[in-house]
Structure formats: structure tokens, C-alpha cells
Amino acid sequence: MSRTPPSAAADALQARQRAEALSARLPPLLVAAERVAATVAQGVHGRRRVGTGETFWQFRRYEPGDATTTIDWRQSARSQRVFVRETEWEAAQSVWLWCDRTASMDYRSAPALPTKGERARLLTLALALLLVRGGERVALLDGEHPPGANTFTIDRIAAALSAGGPAGGPPGEVGDAADVPAPKPLPRHAQTVLVGDLLSPLDEIRRTVSALTARGVRGHLLQVLDPAEETLPFDGRVEFAGLQGEEAVLVPRVEAVRGAYLERLAAQRDGLSALARTAGWSFSAHRTDRPPQTALLALHAAVSRQAAG
């Protein structure tokens, strides 16, 4: 029977301790997203493209991970900051991600299930990981940093999503969070992915989608719902609490309104599908009691198809 030399055993133990220490400092969301992305990555291929583009789009502040060859020294010499040049091609190949962080996303119908917000953040970050590994530049639509394709970008997105509420606020804080993102002047032919429960009035969602589409932005809608929101399985007298400041609603017999509720939900989903189809976007739905890998694979495929087109 062979034995491991004491020095080798000690080295292995130290390596394991270092790995555990490093993983302990990672946001749990990033660890979970890495696992989901790693599973899906086996079935997808990167979309790295050749080319840098020549049409100037904008100057922006230098970010860690930017190539030094993109620094514009003349512009930088005019101030105490370092600036890089972004071209239209680089900006157009960016994917801008938005994740609903309003209080309504804190809902789950069973302790064993993730909240809608937890699943939405997981899918958003896992998609960012897949895209960056495929050579894409990503950014949060409501963030302050430009798109990037490096570990600094992933760390920033993970930190922002892990913070919970908008602008780093606590989980469940309504604050300035919006049910749908405000239109942002993105470059033409960029892509955006909107992940949330998408239960806002269709007119509000349509305004955002229309504003982005008018600029040539292509996009994807992913609706994340709890299984109870799709089936309304409750019976008898139930009080439904509003998660965003709405008054509680007491329903004497839930079974009496289940049919009307399901019809309204179906109309919302049909409206989202039609809205996306008209804009040339994609739409998909995901339930929190189902594996996240399935939704991630479909979403990544939709982003890839849009880029290829």
C-alpha cells in the first residue's frame, strides 16, 4: 500500500485551504452562476468574431482589463483621467442585461423554492458568464460601467446583483427600482436582455421595447414566475399581500376567481409574445420550480441567433 509523502500531503492541504478561502470571498450568487453556466457551456459554442471597427462612437474612462492599445492619449492628455476610444462595431456587439430588482420579485410560494428575484439574478449572471467566455462584451442596462469582456466585468455584475435592491440597496427595497427599465440610448444593433416577472401593464413594457427597437436594438424578454402564480393553487379564504406597497386583498373563495385569474395571466403572456414578435425580439417564460439550465440554454441560443442574423 502506497503512502502520500508528508510534504505532498501538506501541500495538498494548503492548496485546499487556499481554494476554500478564495471561494469563501466569492459572492454565493457568483458561485451558483458558475455552476449553472458550466453545465450549459458544454452544449454551446463561443461566438468570438474578428474585427475592431473603424467608426468612432464615444470616449469613455479607462477600465481595468481594457487593452492599452485602445487608450486615446491625446484625449487623456487634456485631463487627469485616462480615456479609451470605443468604435461603433465594438459597441454594437455589446449585450446589455437588465434584471428586475423590485420587491415583487421577493415572492416564493414554498420555502424550498428560490424567490423569483434569486432565480432572475442567477440566470442574468450565468448568461453574462457564458457571453463573456464567448468573447462578448456585457454590461448592466441600469449600471454605470461600460460593457466589458473580462473578469472585472463579471465581478462588478455579480456584486451589483448580489446587493439585492437597486443601486446597491437592500433586498426588497423598492427605492428607485422600476418594473421595466427606462429606455437608454444604446448603440444601433446592440442587444438587450430583460429578465423579470413582466407583470407590469403591457403599455409600459411596450414603451420601453419600442424605444429600444427604434434605435435598432434587438432584444429578448424572459418572464420568471413562481409556480403558484401560474396555477393559483390556493383554496378558500386567502389574503394576498402587496409586495410593493399595494393594499392587501382578501379573497373569500380563491377557487371562484381562479378561472378569471388564469385568463388574465394568459392574456398577459400572449401580449408579451405578440409584443416581442412585432419588435423582432424573442420571448420565453421560466418557472422557478424548473431547472435554470433549460432557461439559460434557450436564452443563450436566442442571443446567438440574433447576433448571427
N, C-alpha and C positions, 0 to 999 in steps of 0.2 A: 504494500500500500504506500503510495507516494504522499509526501507531505509538502505543503507550501512553505518555502523558506520564511523565517521570521521577518526578514526585511521586505519581502514581497507582500506578505500579509499586512504589514504595517502601511506600506504604500497604498495597497488597495483600500484599507480602512480610511486613510487620509483622503484619498480620491473620492470615496463615497461621502465622507463628511463634507468635503468642499462642494460636491454636487448638491447635497441636501441643503447646504447653506445658501447656495445660489438660487435654488428653486424656491426656498422659503421667502426670498426677497421678490420673487415674481408675483404680480397680481394673480390671484386664483383664476380670474377670467382669462388671462393670457395662457395659463397652463391648460385650461379646459379647451380653449380655442385651438391650441397647438394640437391637441389630441384629435379633435374633430377634423381639422384641416389635414392632418397626416393621413387619416383614413381615406378622405376624399381624394387626396393628391395622387393616390395610386391609380385612379381612373381618369385623371385629366392630364393635359399636357400644357406646358407653358406657351405663351404667345409672344415671346420676345421678338421684336422687329428691328430691322436695321434702318438707320436714318436719323438725322437730327433736325431737319427742317431749317429753313433759312428766313422765314418771315418773322420779324420781331413782334413779340406780344407785349411783354412788360419787364420792368426791372423788379426784383424782389430782394429782400435781405438774404444773405448767405445763411444756409442751414447746415448743421453737422451732417456729413455724408455727401454733400454736393461735391461734384468734381471741380477741382481748382481751375480747370480749363474753361469753365463757364463763368468765371469771375470777370466782370467788366471793370477793369482797373481805372478807366477814365471816369466812369460814374462814381466809383468808390472814392476816388481822389477828391471829389467835391464835398465829402463829408467824412465823419469819423467812423462810418459804417462800411461794411463790405457788401457789395451788391452783385448779383448774378443776372445774366440775361436769360429770359425764357422765350422760346420761339413758339409760334402758333402750333407747330407739329407736336412739340412736347406737351403743351397744354391740352391739345385736343385728345391726346391719348390717355388723359387722366380719368380716373373713376372717382367720383365724389360720393361719399357714403353718408346717409342720414339714418339715425336710429331714434325712434320715438322714446323720449325720456320723461313723459308726463306721468302723473300719478295714476292714471287709469291702467298703466302697464304693470302696476304692482299686484295685479289680481292673479290669484290662482284658486282653483276650486277644491284642491286637496293638498295636504302637506307634502305628499310625495312628488308632486309636480313642481316644475320651475314656474316662477311667475312669467307672465308674458314679456316683461322687461328683461329678465335674465336670459330668456331664450333669444330675444331680439338682439341683445348685446353680444351673445355668443356667436350668433350667425353673422353679425356685422363684422366682428373682429376676425372670425375664421375666414370670411370672404376676403378681407384685407390681406391676410396672410397668404392665401392662395394666389391672389393677384400680384402681390409684391414678388413672390417666388417665381412668377411667370414673367417678370420684367415690367409689370405695370406700375404706374405712379398712382398713389391713392391719397385721399385726404378726407376729413370730415367736412360735410357741407356746411355745418354750423360752427366749424372750428376756425382758429386764427392762423393756422400754419398752412403753407403751400403743399401741394402734392409731392410725395417722395416715394422712393422705392428702396428703402433701406431699413435697418433695424431701429433707427431713431424714429422713423415714421410709425412703425408698429408700436413701439413703446409709448409714444405720445397718444396714439389712438386708444391703446389699452388703458392708459391712465385716465383719459377723458371719459371713456365708457365705464370704467370701474368706479369713477366718482359718483355715479348714480344720476343725480339731478342735473339740470342744465348748468353750464358754466362752472362745473365743479361743486354744485350744491349737493345736499344730502339726498339719498334715495327717497323718492316720493315727493320731493319738493316741487310744487307747481312753478313758482317763480316766473321766469320769462319763457318757459318751455311752451312750445306750440304743438298742437295736434298734427299739423302739417308744416313743413319748413317754408320760410319766406323765400320767394324766388331770389336767386343770386346770379349776378352777371357772369356766368361761366363761359368759357371759350366755345366757339362753334364746334360741333362734332365730339364734344366731351360726352361722358356717360355719367349718369347718377343712379343710385340705388336707394330707394326709400323703404325702410323696414319699420312697421308698426302695426297696430290693430286696425288702422284705416277705417275707423267707425265715425269719423267726422262727416258732416254733411258733404255730399258729393260735389256741390258747387265750390266748396273751399278747396278740396283736393284738385278739382278741375282747373281752378285759377292758377295753382302752383304748376301743375303739369303743362298747361297751355303756355305759361310764361317761359318755361324752360324749353318747350318744344319750338317756340317762336324763334329762339336763338340757335336752333339746330341741335339742341342737346337731346340725346337719346336716353331712355331710362327704363327702370324696372320697378315694379311695385310688389312688395312681399307682405302679405297680411298674416300676422301672427295672432292666433286666438287660443283661448283656453277651451278644452272640450266642452265644458258646461255652457260656454257662450254659443256653441254650435248646436247644442241639443236641448238646453234649458231643462235638465232632468229633475228639477225640484217639484214637489207636490205640496198641496195645502197652503197654509198661510205663511208667507215669506216676506221679510223686509229687505229690500235691496238698498244698500248704502251707496251714495255717490262718492267716488274717489277723487273728484276734482272740485269739491265744493258744492255739488248739487245736493238738493234736499233728498232725504231717504224716501223711498216709495214703498208703501205697504200694499202687497197684492194678496187679497183674501184667498184666492184659489189660483195658483200658478197654472194648473192644468187647463184652466179656462182661457188663458191668454197665450198658451204655448203655440198654437197654430198661427195666430197673428204675428207673434214674435218671429217665428221661423220664416214666415213670408217676407217680413221686413228685412231680415238678415240676408235672405236670398236675393232680394231686390238690391241691397247694398252691394253684394258681391257681383251681381250681374252688371250693376252700374260701373263698378271698378274695372271689370273686364272690358266692357264696351269703351270706357274712357281710355284705357291703355291701348286698345286696338286702334281707336281713332288716331291716337297720337303716335302710333308706331312703336309703342312701348310693349313690354311684356308684363303679365300679371300672374302671380301664383299665390297659393294660400298654404299655411302650415299650422298644425295643431301641436300644442306643447306636450301632448302625450305620445308623440311620434318621434322617431329618431331625427336629430338635427342634420345628420349626414345626407338624408334624402333631399331635404330642402336646400342645403348648401350645394349639392351637386347640380340640381336643376338651376339654381340661381347663377352659379358659375358658368354653366353651359349657355344660359341666356346672354350673359355679358360677353362671352366669347363669340356667339353668333352675331351680336350687334357689331362688334369690332371687325369681324371678318367681312360683314356687309358693307 
